[in-house]
Structures are given as structure tokens and as C-alpha cells.
Amino acid sequence: MKLITSYTSPFGRKVRIVLAEKRIEYQLIEDNPWSAESSISTLNPLGKVPVLLLDDGRTLYDSRVIVDFLDHSSPVGKLIPHDHRQAVNTKRREALADGISDAAVLIRLERIRPPHLQSTEWITLQQNKIEHGLEHIASELDEKKWWGGDLFSLADVALGCTLAYLDFRLPELDWQSRHPNLAKFYSKLEERPSFTETAPPMI
């Protein structure tokens, strides 16, 4: 399999961590979807990363589709519970973490536009999404070992990638001081090889 992604994409990193946790071999191909030379639209009509190119030539896109496929491809390191209700809760948490990442990416894109075209209202709207999302997660996590309880899951992978991306692109938000339990959670994730091995070069 081949994974086409950007090193800085929180969604691409989520897929890379799942591949590492499940010990699935793959080839990594870097592609910047914002570059004029990008060929990602030939694999994903939406022109987004990550994209997983399967051995039979099929392509999978959207990180949530890819990680669901990967988790069912190998019994090693199961990240989505077998129980349907628990699986839905895990995917709900993944969606919340991904939504915060989406808002952070939108702020990043807005800030690289010419200054006279930037909208402070738009940036504030996305920042509110991030803060409300983090408040909800911090409350739900409380002092539990992992977001869903005692077992490490896809929800933890998604949240770790989100927190790392906030540190990388929006350090001024200083989420650690407002949510010390999230900071404690994140420091625990940083000890996992799957996280250290997938950190972008610039982090």
C-alpha cells in the first residue's frame, strides 16, 4: 500500500499512527495539495490528503474511511471496539477531534491569504469551535487514563494529532494552561513510538 499525504497534515498523521500501531507496512509519498505541482486530484477528486492507494489500484480517501479500513484489515492493535455502541462512541470522539483540526486548518489557510482579504470574524468563529471542542473533551476526559476509559483507541490517536497540530500552527492558543488534564494526556501520548516516529520534521 501507498499513503499519499503531507507531513504537516493532522489527518495524514492520524493514518500514519494507525499504520504504526497496527504494524502495517506501507510506502509514504509526500504531496502538498496546495502546490501547483500536486497530483493528488488524480487520486482524490476533492484534491485532499491523505489518500491510501491499495495494492489492487483502488484508492481510499478521507482519513476516517482509511483508518476504519486499516483497523479491520489487521487484528493487531485493535483501535475501534467490536461492540457497536462503543465503536460509535469512539468514532464520535474521532469526529470531534477531527472537527477541531478542521477549524485549525481553516485558520491557517485564512492567515496565509493577503492581509487585506483576511476575515477576523471568520478566524474568531473557528477559534470558538476549537475552544468549545476542547472544553467538551477536557470535561469528558476528566482524569481517565484514555479518552474512552481504560483502553487506548482511535479517539486517542485523533485527539493526539489535533493537540499536536494546535501546538504547531496555533501555539498562541496555549490550550495546555487552560486544560491541564489534556496536557497530561498529551505528554503520555508523546511517549508512544507511533507518535514520536510520525512527528513532522519541523515540530
N, C-alpha and C positions, 0 to 999 in steps of 0.2 A: 504494500500500500504506500501511497504518497500523500503527504499532507502539505498543502499549499497554504501558506499563511504569512503574516507579518510577525516579526519578533516582538513588536510592541502591542499587538492586539491582545486584550484580555480574554477574548473568546478563543483565539488561537492557542493561547497559553493553557486555557482550560482543557482543550483537546489534548495538548501535549502532556499535561499532567495525568490525564486519564490513561493515555497510552503508556506512560511510565508506570503508573500504579498497577496496570494490568499486564505489564511486561510484554507488550505487543511491539514487534519490530516494524519500523516504517522508515521511509525516506522523507526528510524535510526539505521542502523547496520554498525559499523565501520569495515573496511577491508583495510589492507595495501597491495596493489598489488605487492609491491617489496619484500614482505615477503615470505619465502619458505612455510609458513603455509597458505598462502592466498588461498581461494577457489573461487575467483572472476572469474577464467577462466571457471568454470562450468556454470556461468550465462552469461558471455560475452566472446566469443571465442577469442577476442583480448586481454583479460586479463586486461582491463582498468576499472577504476571507473570514474564517477558514473554509477550505474545500478539501474533502477527502476523496482521492482518486483510488478506486478499488482495483484489485488485480484483474477483474473482468472488464475494465474500462468504464464502468459506471461511476458517476460522481455523486457525492453526498454533500449538501451544504446546509448551513445554519448549525452552529455549534451544538445546540440541544439535540438535533437529529443525529449528528455524528456521535456524540457521547452515548446516546441511547443505543445506537448500533454497536458501538465498541463494547459497552458493558454486557450486551447479550452475545457478543462474539467469543468471549472467553470467561470461564468460571473463576479465573484468578482475580483476587481483589474486587469482589462484588461491591459496586458503588450505589446501585439502585436496589432497594429492598424487594424481595419476592412478593411480599404481601401488597396487594393492590392499594389499600388505603395508605400504607406507609410510603409506597412508591409515589403516590400522588402528592403527599406532603413534601417529599424530597424534591420532586420536580417543581412544586410551588416555590420552595425556597430557592431553587436554582433560578427560577424566573425572576424572583425579586432581586437577587444579586445581579443577574444579567441586566435588569432594568436600571439599576444604579450605574452599572458600567455604560449602558447606552447613554444615560444622561451626561456622564463624564466625557464620553466621546463627542457628544454634541457640543459641549462647552469648548472642548479642544478645537473642533472644527470652526466654531464661531470666532474663536480668538485668533485664528490664523488668517481670517479674512482681513481686508483693508480696514483700518480703524474706523473710517467714516461709514462703513457698512455694518459694523457690529451693533448688535442689539443688546443693551444692558438688561432689558426686560426678559429677553429670551434666556440669557445667562442666569438671571435670578430664578426664573421658572425651573430650569434644570437643577440649580443648586438646591432649591426647595425639595425637589424629588429625591435628591441624594440624601439630604438631611432627614427627611421623613422616613426614608427607607432604612437608614442606619439606626434611627431611633427605634423603629419597629424590630429590627434584627437584634439590637442590643438588649431590648426587653425580652424577646423570645429566647435568646441565648442564655441570658441571666448568668449563672455560674456553672452551667452544664459543661461537660468535657467537650462535646461536639454539638453543633447546632441542632441536630436531631435527637441528641441524647448521648448514649454511651458509645455508639458506633460511628466511625468515620464514614462519610458518604459523599456523593456528588454535590450535595448542598455545601459542604465544607470546601470542596475544590473551587466551586463557583465563587463563594464568598472570599476565599483567599486571593483569587485572581482579581476580584473587584477592589479589595483593600490595597493590594499592591499597585493597581493602576491609579487609584486615587493618590497614593504616595508619589507616584511617578509624574502624573500630569497636573494634579491639583494639590500640591503639598500645603498650600495656604489654608486649606480647609481644616487641617490639624484635627482630624477625627479621633486620634488617639487620646487627646486630653479630655475630650467630651465623653468618650466611650472606653474607659479603661478595660472593661471586660473584653471588648473587641481587640484591643491592643494585646492583651494576654493571649487571646485565641490566636491572633496572627503570629505572635512570636513562637507559638507551638508549631504552627504550620511551617514556619521557616526552617524548622529542624528536619523536615522530611526531605529525603533526597529528590523526590519528584518536583519539589518546589525549588530547591537550590539549583538543580540541573536545568531548569527551564527559565530561570530569571533572564530577562533581556540584558544584553551586554552593557547597556547604559544605566541599569539600576544598581 
